[in-house]
Amino acid sequence: MKVEHVAFYPTTFKSIKKFNGSLHVYLVDYDMDIKGIFCTIKDKNVFVDLPSHYGFEDGKKIKYPLISFCDAQKHRDLITQIRTGLYDFIIKEALESQKENVIVKTGTCLD
């Protein structure tokens, strides 16, 4: 599965080593955009959370993804591919354009 990182939009920026934001990726094999992927960068660790929503099941609040593959292995591969190279992608562009609200915009996908 080929994933292209398209844009990163910071939401909180404490330092170059610790910040959060929203990621936009393009899944080449599926001709699909996914926007609103929540990312947390802490040191060199990248945490990714696909867009999700909360609902209730049997009276308990549950979180469920808005996007997922029926095949669990494909879903794990998606997360792995999103995380691959993400830190370098964000940091490289962040250092070059810290003044802009949109840290990264490559223009490789439809807007």
C-alpha positions in Angstrom: 0.0 0.0 0.0 1.5 3.3 -1.1 0.8 6.4 1.1 1.8 9.9 0.2 1.9 12.6 2.9 0.2 15.6 1.5 -0.1 18.2 4.3 0.3 18.7 8.0 -1.7 21.3 10.0 -0.4 22.0 13.5 -2.9 22.4 16.3 -0.5 22.8 19.3 3.2 23.6 19.0 5.1 23.5 22.3 8.6 23.0 20.7 10.1 21.3 17.6 10.2 18.1 19.6 6.6 18.2 21.0 3.5 19.1 19.0 0.2 17.9 17.7 -1.6 18.3 14.4 -3.9 17.1 11.7 -2.5 15.1 8.8 -3.7 14.7 5.2 -2.6 11.6 3.3 -3.3 10.2 -0.2 -3.6 6.4 -0.6 -2.3 5.9 -4.1 -3.5 2.3 -4.6 -7.1 3.3 -3.7 -7.2 6.8 -5.2 -8.4 8.0 -1.8 -7.7 11.0 0.4 -7.8 10.8 4.2 -7.9 14.1 6.1 -8.1 14.7 9.8 -5.6 12.1 10.9 -4.5 13.3 14.4 -0.8 13.1 15.0 1.3 13.6 18.1 5.0 14.1 17.8 7.0 13.6 21.0 10.8 13.6 20.6 11.1 11.3 17.6 8.0 9.2 18.3 5.0 9.6 16.1 1.5 8.6 17.3 -1.2 8.4 14.7 -5.0 8.2 15.3 -7.3 7.9 12.3 -10.5 10.0 12.2 -13.0 8.6 14.6 -16.3 9.3 16.3 -17.8 8.4 19.6 -21.0 6.5 20.0 -22.8 4.3 22.6 -23.1 0.6 22.7 -25.0 -1.1 25.6 -25.0 2.2 27.4 -21.2 2.5 27.2 -19.3 5.2 25.3 -17.2 3.7 22.5 -14.8 5.1 20.0 -15.0 3.8 16.4 -13.0 4.7 13.3 -14.6 6.4 10.5 -12.2 4.7 8.1 -11.1 1.1 8.4 -10.3 -1.9 6.3 -12.3 -5.1 6.9 -9.0 -7.0 6.8 -7.2 -6.2 10.1 -3.8 -6.7 8.4 -4.5 -4.1 5.8 -5.6 -1.7 8.5 -2.3 -2.3 10.4 -0.4 -1.8 7.1 -2.2 1.5 6.6 -1.1 2.8 10.0 2.5 1.6 9.4 2.7 3.2 6.0 1.3 6.5 7.4 3.9 6.5 10.1 6.8 5.6 7.8 8.8 8.7 7.0 6.2 11.0 8.7 8.5 12.4 11.3 11.1 13.5 8.7 8.3 14.8 6.4 6.9 17.1 9.1 10.2 18.2 10.7 11.8 19.1 7.4 9.0 21.3 6.3 8.4 22.7 9.8 12.0 24.0 10.1 11.6 25.7 6.7 8.2 27.3 7.3 7.5 27.7 11.0 5.7 31.0 10.5 2.9 29.5 8.4 -0.2 27.9 10.0 0.0 25.1 7.3 3.4 23.5 8.0 3.4 21.2 5.0 1.6 21.4 1.6 3.1 19.4 -1.2 0.3 19.6 -3.7 0.4 16.0 -4.6 -3.3 15.4 -4.2 -6.6 17.0 -5.0 -7.8 19.7 -2.7 
